[in-house]
């Protein structure tokens, strides 16, 4: 008897956006790059954004944080109780926002990440796969 192994398909994967999430902060940090402190702030911010990845597959949503250390939080779509999407005015203009996901097994948000591009698509992908 052969077993069918079902592959998990990645539907969405993104890092938080630096400029589109906080345009004013980005411009101020860029201006401070004239001084060394701005360069250090920009590099730290870049590492934080690149070290955060939100992945939505056809079975689960996973938030991975860290470049040197690692933290992974996963929520299976069948366990999703609530999906929250929040956008400030500027986030709506630039097409980014905050996504929060809670499951039946936890109180509060298990996954919460801000600055994610196209949060409407993320919410729609998760909602379509909830049971």
Residue, then its C-alpha position, 0 to 999 in steps of 0.5 A: x500500500x502506498x501513501x499519498x503525501x500531500x505537498x504543502x503549497x506556499x500561497x503568500x510570503x512577505x517581509x514587513x515593508x520599511x518605507x511603506x509601513x512607516x514613511x515618515x520614520x523612514x525619511x527621518x532615518x534616511x536624513x539621519x544617515x548623514x550622521x553615523x547614528x542614522x546608518x546604524x538605525x537603518x541597518x538595525x531596521x533592515x535586519x528586523x524587517x528581513x528577519x521577519x517573514x509571514x508565510x501563508x500556505x494552504x494548511x497554515x500560517x507561519x510567522x518567523x522572526x530572527x536572523x541570528x536567533x529564531x522564533x517560529x509561530x504557526x497556526x493551522x488554518x483549521x484552528x483559526x478563530x479570528x483574523x484581524x486586519x488593521x490599517x492606519x490612513x498612511x498604511x492604506x495609502x501605501x498598501x500595507x497593514x497589520x495582520x493578527x491571528x488567534x486560534x481556539x487554543x490560545x487567548x489573544x493573538x498568536x501571530x501579529x505582524x505589522x507592515x505586511x504588504x497587501x494585508x487584504x489578500x492575506x486575510x482573504x487567503x486565510x479566510x478561504x481555508x478556515x474550516 
